Amino acid sequence: MIDYGIDDGFIKSIGDTLKPDTSALFLLVRKSQPEKVLAELSGYK
């Protein structure tokens, strides 16, 4: 796969700290207003 801009080491380090039955979502937002994206995601933990 092509590296899209999120550091692989960072993703691995987060993955290593996740507890069982949990997950992490990585978003790389381009050509958008970050505050609008964050508002849409505000209902999630």
C-alpha distance matrix in Angstrom:
0.0 3.7 6.5 8.8 11.8 12.5 13.2 11.5 15.1 16.6 14.5 15.5 19.0 19.4 18.2 20.7 23.5 23.0 26.0 26.0 25.8 24.2 20.9 19.3 17.7 15.7 16.3 15.5 18.4 19.0 22.0 23.9 26.6 25.4 28.8 28.4 25.1 26.7 29.8 27.9 26.3 29.6 30.7 28.1 28.3
3.7 0.0 3.8 6.0 9.1 10.7 11.7 11.0 14.7 15.9 14.5 16.1 19.3 19.7 19.2 21.8 24.3 24.1 27.4 27.8 27.6 25.6 22.1 19.9 18.0 15.3 15.3 13.7 16.4 16.5 19.5 21.6 24.4 23.4 27.0 26.9 23.7 25.5 28.7 27.1 25.8 29.0 30.6 28.2 28.5
6.5 3.8 0.0 3.8 5.7 7.2 8.0 8.1 11.7 12.6 11.7 13.7 16.5 17.0 17.0 19.6 21.8 22.0 25.5 26.4 26.4 24.0 20.5 17.9 16.1 13.0 13.2 11.4 14.4 14.8 18.1 20.1 22.5 21.1 24.7 25.0 21.9 23.3 26.7 25.5 24.0 26.9 28.8 26.3 26.4
8.8 6.0 3.8 0.0 3.8 6.1 8.6 9.7 13.2 13.1 12.1 14.9 17.3 17.1 17.6 20.6 22.2 22.1 25.5 26.5 26.2 23.5 19.8 16.9 14.4 11.1 10.3 8.0 10.8 11.1 14.4 16.3 18.8 17.5 21.2 21.4 18.4 20.0 23.4 22.3 21.0 24.0 26.0 24.0 24.3
11.8 9.1 5.7 3.8 0.0 3.8 6.2 8.7 11.5 11.0 11.0 14.0 15.7 15.7 17.0 19.7 21.0 21.3 25.0 26.5 26.4 23.5 19.9 16.6 14.4 10.7 10.1 7.5 10.3 10.8 14.3 16.0 17.8 16.2 19.8 20.7 17.9 19.0 22.6 22.1 20.6 23.3 25.7 23.6 23.6
12.5 10.7 7.2 6.1 3.8 0.0 3.8 6.3 8.8 7.5 7.4 10.7 12.2 11.9 13.4 16.1 17.2 17.6 21.3 23.0 23.1 20.1 16.6 13.3 11.6 8.0 8.5 7.2 10.7 12.4 16.1 17.0 18.4 16.0 19.3 20.3 17.3 17.7 21.4 21.0 18.9 21.3 23.5 21.1 20.7
13.2 11.7 8.0 8.6 6.2 3.8 0.0 3.8 5.5 5.3 6.5 8.8 10.1 11.0 12.5 14.5 16.0 17.2 20.9 22.8 23.6 20.7 17.6 14.5 13.8 10.6 11.9 10.9 14.4 15.9 19.6 20.6 21.7 19.2 22.3 23.7 20.7 20.7 24.4 24.2 21.9 24.0 26.1 23.5 22.5
11.5 11.0 8.1 9.7 8.7 6.3 3.8 0.0 3.8 5.4 5.1 6.2 8.6 10.0 10.5 12.3 14.6 15.6 19.3 20.8 21.7 19.3 16.3 13.9 13.7 11.2 13.3 13.1 16.8 18.5 22.3 23.2 24.5 22.0 25.0 26.0 22.7 22.8 26.4 25.7 23.2 25.4 27.1 24.1 23.0
15.1 14.7 11.7 13.2 11.5 8.8 5.5 3.8 0.0 3.8 5.5 5.1 6.1 8.7 9.7 10.5 12.7 14.6 18.2 20.2 21.7 19.3 16.8 14.6 15.2 13.0 15.5 15.5 19.1 21.1 24.9 25.5 26.3 23.5 26.2 27.7 24.5 24.0 27.6 27.3 24.5 26.2 28.0 24.9 23.2
16.6 15.9 12.6 13.1 11.0 7.5 5.3 5.4 3.8 0.0 3.8 5.4 5.1 6.3 8.6 9.9 11.0 12.7 16.5 18.8 20.1 17.2 14.6 11.9 12.5 10.4 12.9 13.3 16.8 19.1 22.9 23.0 23.5 20.4 22.9 24.5 21.4 20.5 24.2 24.1 21.2 22.7 24.6 21.6 19.8
14.5 14.5 11.7 12.1 11.0 7.4 6.5 5.1 5.5 3.8 0.0 3.8 5.5 5.3 6.2 8.7 10.2 10.9 14.6 16.4 17.2 14.6 11.7 9.2 9.8 8.2 11.3 12.4 16.0 18.7 22.4 22.5 23.3 20.3 22.7 23.8 20.3 19.8 23.3 22.6 19.6 21.5 22.9 19.7 18.3
15.5 16.1 13.7 14.9 14.0 10.7 8.8 6.2 5.1 5.4 3.8 0.0 3.8 5.4 4.9 6.1 8.8 10.1 13.6 15.2 16.8 14.7 12.5 11.0 12.5 11.6 14.9 16.1 19.8 22.4 26.1 26.2 27.1 24.0 26.4 27.4 24.0 23.2 26.6 25.9 22.8 24.5 25.6 22.1 20.3
19.0 19.3 16.5 17.3 15.7 12.2 10.1 8.6 6.1 5.1 5.5 3.8 0.0 3.8 5.4 5.1 6.6 9.1 12.6 15.0 17.0 14.7 13.0 11.4 13.5 12.7 16.0 17.3 20.8 23.5 27.2 27.0 27.3 24.0 26.0 27.5 24.2 23.0 26.4 26.1 22.8 23.9 25.2 21.8 19.5
19.4 19.7 17.0 17.1 15.7 11.9 11.0 10.0 8.7 6.3 5.3 5.4 3.8 0.0 3.8 5.4 5.3 6.5 10.2 12.8 14.2 11.5 9.6 7.9 10.2 10.1 13.7 15.6 18.9 22.0 25.6 24.9 25.1 21.6 23.4 24.7 21.4 19.9 23.1 22.8 19.3 20.4 21.5 18.0 15.7
18.2 19.2 17.0 17.6 17.0 13.4 12.5 10.5 9.7 8.6 6.2 4.9 5.4 3.8 0.0 3.8 5.4 5.4 8.8 10.5 12.0 9.9 8.2 7.7 10.4 11.0 14.8 17.0 20.4 23.5 27.1 26.6 27.1 23.8 25.6 26.5 23.0 21.8 24.9 24.0 20.5 21.9 22.4 18.8 16.7
20.7 21.8 19.6 20.6 19.7 16.1 14.5 12.3 10.5 9.9 8.7 6.1 5.1 5.4 3.8 0.0 3.8 5.8 8.5 10.5 13.1 11.6 11.0 11.0 14.0 14.6 18.3 20.3 23.7 26.8 30.4 29.9 30.3 26.9 28.6 29.7 26.3 24.8 27.9 27.2 23.6 24.7 25.2 21.5 19.0
23.5 24.3 21.8 22.2 21.0 17.2 16.0 14.6 12.7 11.0 10.2 8.8 6.6 5.3 5.4 3.8 0.0 3.8 6.4 9.6 12.1 10.2 10.1 10.2 13.6 14.6 18.2 20.6 23.7 27.0 30.5 29.5 29.4 25.8 27.1 28.3 25.1 23.2 26.0 25.7 22.0 22.5 22.9 19.3 16.4
23.0 24.1 22.0 22.1 21.3 17.6 17.2 15.6 14.6 12.7 10.9 10.1 9.1 6.5 5.4 5.8 3.8 0.0 3.8 6.6 8.5 6.4 6.7 7.8 11.5 13.4 17.0 19.9 22.8 26.3 29.7 28.5 28.5 25.0 26.1 26.9 23.6 21.8 24.3 23.6 19.8 20.5 20.4 16.7 14.0
26.0 27.4 25.5 25.5 25.0 21.3 20.9 19.3 18.2 16.5 14.6 13.6 12.6 10.2 8.8 8.5 6.4 3.8 0.0 3.8 6.4 5.7 8.1 10.3 14.1 16.5 20.0 23.1 25.9 29.5 32.7 31.3 31.2 27.7 28.4 29.1 25.8 23.9 26.0 25.1 21.4 21.7 21.1 17.4 14.5
26.0 27.8 26.4 26.5 26.5 23.0 22.8 20.8 20.2 18.8 16.4 15.2 15.0 12.8 10.5 10.5 9.6 6.6 3.8 0.0 3.8 5.5 8.3 11.5 15.0 17.8 21.3 24.5 27.3 30.8 34.0 32.7 32.8 29.6 30.3 30.5 27.2 25.6 27.5 26.1 22.5 23.1 22.0 18.3 15.9
25.8 27.6 26.4 26.2 26.4 23.1 23.6 21.7 21.7 20.1 17.2 16.8 17.0 14.2 12.0 13.1 12.1 8.5 6.4 3.8 0.0 3.8 6.9 10.6 13.7 17.0 20.1 23.6 26.0 29.6 32.6 31.0 31.2 28.1 28.7 28.5 25.2 23.8 25.4 23.7 20.2 21.0 19.4 15.8 14.0
24.2 25.6 24.0 23.5 23.5 20.1 20.7 19.3 19.3 17.2 14.6 14.7 14.7 11.5 9.9 11.6 10.2 6.4 5.7 5.5 3.8 0.0 3.8 7.2 10.4 13.7 16.8 20.3 22.7 26.3 29.3 27.7 27.7 24.5 25.2 25.2 21.9 20.3 22.1 20.6 17.0 17.8 16.7 13.0 10.9
20.9 22.1 20.5 19.8 19.9 16.6 17.6 16.3 16.8 14.6 11.7 12.5 13.0 9.6 8.2 11.0 10.1 6.7 8.1 8.3 6.9 3.8 0.0 3.8 6.8 10.0 13.2 16.7 19.2 22.7 25.8 24.4 24.8 21.6 22.7 22.7 19.1 18.0 20.1 18.5 15.0 16.4 15.9 12.1 10.6
19.3 19.9 17.9 16.9 16.6 13.3 14.5 13.9 14.6 11.9 9.2 11.0 11.4 7.9 7.7 11.0 10.2 7.8 10.3 11.5 10.6 7.2 3.8 0.0 3.8 6.6 9.9 13.2 15.8 19.4 22.6 21.3 21.5 18.3 19.6 19.9 16.3 15.2 17.8 16.6 13.0 14.7 15.0 11.4 10.0
17.7 18.0 16.1 14.4 14.4 11.6 13.8 13.7 15.2 12.5 9.8 12.5 13.5 10.2 10.4 14.0 13.6 11.5 14.1 15.0 13.7 10.4 6.8 3.8 0.0 3.8 6.5 10.0 12.4 15.9 19.0 17.8 18.4 15.4 17.1 17.0 13.3 12.8 15.6 14.0 10.9 13.3 14.0 10.8 10.6
15.7 15.3 13.0 11.1 10.7 8.0 10.6 11.2 13.0 10.4 8.2 11.6 12.7 10.1 11.0 14.6 14.6 13.4 16.5 17.8 17.0 13.7 10.0 6.6 3.8 0.0 3.8 6.7 9.7 13.1 16.5 15.7 16.6 13.7 16.0 16.3 12.6 12.6 15.9 14.8 12.1 14.6 16.2 13.5 13.4
16.3 15.3 13.2 10.3 10.1 8.5 11.9 13.3 15.5 12.9 11.3 14.9 16.0 13.7 14.8 18.3 18.2 17.0 20.0 21.3 20.1 16.8 13.2 9.9 6.5 3.8 0.0 3.7 6.0 9.5 12.8 12.0 13.1 10.6 13.3 13.3 9.7 10.5 13.8 12.7 10.8 13.8 15.8 13.8 14.5
15.5 13.7 11.4 8.0 7.5 7.2 10.9 13.1 15.5 13.3 12.4 16.1 17.3 15.6 17.0 20.3 20.6 19.9 23.1 24.5 23.6 20.3 16.7 13.2 10.0 6.7 3.7 0.0 3.8 6.5 10.2 10.3 11.9 10.0 13.4 13.7 10.6 12.0 15.4 14.6 13.5 16.3 18.7 17.2 17.9
18.4 16.4 14.4 10.8 10.3 10.7 14.4 16.8 19.1 16.8 16.0 19.8 20.8 18.9 20.4 23.7 23.7 22.8 25.9 27.3 26.0 22.7 19.2 15.8 12.4 9.7 6.0 3.8 0.0 3.8 6.9 6.5 8.3 7.1 10.7 10.7 8.1 10.3 13.3 12.8 12.6 15.4 18.1 17.3 18.6
19.0 16.5 14.8 11.1 10.8 12.4 15.9 18.5 21.1 19.1 18.7 22.4 23.5 22.0 23.5 26.8 27.0 26.3 29.5 30.8 29.6 26.3 22.7 19.4 15.9 13.1 9.5 6.5 3.8 0.0 3.8 5.5 8.2 8.5 12.2 12.1 10.5 13.1 15.7 15.4 15.8 18.6 21.3 20.8 22.3
22.0 19.5 18.1 14.4 14.3 16.1 19.6 22.3 24.9 22.9 22.4 26.1 27.2 25.6 27.1 30.4 30.5 29.7 32.7 34.0 32.6 29.3 25.8 22.6 19.0 16.5 12.8 10.2 6.9 3.8 0.0 3.8 7.1 9.0 12.2 11.6 11.1 14.1 16.0 15.8 17.1 19.7 22.4 22.5 24.4
23.9 21.6 20.1 16.3 16.0 17.0 20.6 23.2 25.5 23.0 22.5 26.2 27.0 24.9 26.6 29.9 29.5 28.5 31.3 32.7 31.0 27.7 24.4 21.3 17.8 15.7 12.0 10.3 6.5 5.5 3.8 0.0 3.7 6.1 8.8 7.8 7.7 10.8 12.4 12.4 14.0 16.3 19.1 19.6 21.7
26.6 24.4 22.5 18.8 17.8 18.4 21.7 24.5 26.3 23.5 23.3 27.1 27.3 25.1 27.1 30.3 29.4 28.5 31.2 32.8 31.2 27.7 24.8 21.5 18.4 16.6 13.1 11.9 8.3 8.2 7.1 3.7 0.0 3.8 5.5 5.5 6.7 8.9 10.2 11.3 13.0 14.6 17.8 18.7 20.6
25.4 23.4 21.1 17.5 16.2 16.0 19.2 22.0 23.5 20.4 20.3 24.0 24.0 21.6 23.8 26.9 25.8 25.0 27.7 29.6 28.1 24.5 21.6 18.3 15.4 13.7 10.6 10.0 7.1 8.5 9.0 6.1 3.8 0.0 3.8 5.4 5.1 6.1 8.5 9.9 10.6 12.0 15.5 15.9 17.4
28.8 27.0 24.7 21.2 19.8 19.3 22.3 25.0 26.2 22.9 22.7 26.4 26.0 23.4 25.6 28.6 27.1 26.1 28.4 30.3 28.7 25.2 22.7 19.6 17.1 16.0 13.3 13.4 10.7 12.2 12.2 8.8 5.5 3.8 0.0 3.8 5.5 5.1 6.1 8.7 9.9 10.2 13.8 15.0 16.6
28.4 26.9 25.0 21.4 20.7 20.3 23.7 26.0 27.7 24.5 23.8 27.4 27.5 24.7 26.5 29.7 28.3 26.9 29.1 30.5 28.5 25.2 22.7 19.9 17.0 16.3 13.3 13.7 10.7 12.1 11.6 7.8 5.5 5.4 3.8 0.0 3.8 5.4 5.0 6.3 8.8 9.9 12.8 14.4 16.8
25.1 23.7 21.9 18.4 17.9 17.3 20.7 22.7 24.5 21.4 20.3 24.0 24.2 21.4 23.0 26.3 25.1 23.6 25.8 27.2 25.2 21.9 19.1 16.3 13.3 12.6 9.7 10.6 8.1 10.5 11.1 7.7 6.7 5.1 5.5 3.8 0.0 3.8 5.4 5.2 6.4 8.7 11.5 12.2 14.4
26.7 25.5 23.3 20.0 19.0 17.7 20.7 22.8 24.0 20.5 19.8 23.2 23.0 19.9 21.8 24.8 23.2 21.8 23.9 25.6 23.8 20.3 18.0 15.2 12.8 12.6 10.5 12.0 10.3 13.1 14.1 10.8 8.9 6.1 5.1 5.4 3.8 0.0 3.8 5.4 5.1 5.9 9.4 10.1 11.8
29.8 28.7 26.7 23.4 22.6 21.4 24.4 26.4 27.6 24.2 23.3 26.6 26.4 23.1 24.9 27.9 26.0 24.3 26.0 27.5 25.4 22.1 20.1 17.8 15.6 15.9 13.8 15.4 13.3 15.7 16.0 12.4 10.2 8.5 6.1 5.0 5.4 3.8 0.0 3.8 5.4 5.1 8.1 10.2 12.6
27.9 27.1 25.5 22.3 22.1 21.0 24.2 25.7 27.3 24.1 22.6 25.9 26.1 22.8 24.0 27.2 25.7 23.6 25.1 26.1 23.7 20.6 18.5 16.6 14.0 14.8 12.7 14.6 12.8 15.4 15.8 12.4 11.3 9.9 8.7 6.3 5.2 5.4 3.8 0.0 3.8 5.7 7.3 9.0 12.1
26.3 25.8 24.0 21.0 20.6 18.9 21.9 23.2 24.5 21.2 19.6 22.8 22.8 19.3 20.5 23.6 22.0 19.8 21.4 22.5 20.2 17.0 15.0 13.0 10.9 12.1 10.8 13.5 12.6 15.8 17.1 14.0 13.0 10.6 9.9 8.8 6.4 5.1 5.4 3.8 0.0 3.8 5.5 5.8 8.6
29.6 29.0 26.9 24.0 23.3 21.3 24.0 25.4 26.2 22.7 21.5 24.5 23.9 20.4 21.9 24.7 22.5 20.5 21.7 23.1 21.0 17.8 16.4 14.7 13.3 14.6 13.8 16.3 15.4 18.6 19.7 16.3 14.6 12.0 10.2 9.9 8.7 5.9 5.1 5.7 3.8 0.0 3.8 5.5 7.6
30.7 30.6 28.8 26.0 25.7 23.5 26.1 27.1 28.0 24.6 22.9 25.6 25.2 21.5 22.4 25.2 22.9 20.4 21.1 22.0 19.4 16.7 15.9 15.0 14.0 16.2 15.8 18.7 18.1 21.3 22.4 19.1 17.8 15.5 13.8 12.8 11.5 9.4 8.1 7.3 5.5 3.8 0.0 3.8 6.9
28.1 28.2 26.3 24.0 23.6 21.1 23.5 24.1 24.9 21.6 19.7 22.1 21.8 18.0 18.8 21.5 19.3 16.7 17.4 18.3 15.8 13.0 12.1 11.4 10.8 13.5 13.8 17.2 17.3 20.8 22.5 19.6 18.7 15.9 15.0 14.4 12.2 10.1 10.2 9.0 5.8 5.5 3.8 0.0 3.8
28.3 28.5 26.4 24.3 23.6 20.7 22.5 23.0 23.2 19.8 18.3 20.3 19.5 15.7 16.7 19.0 16.4 14.0 14.5 15.9 14.0 10.9 10.6 10.0 10.6 13.4 14.5 17.9 18.6 22.3 24.4 21.7 20.6 17.4 16.6 16.8 14.4 11.8 12.6 12.1 8.6 7.6 6.9 3.8 0.0
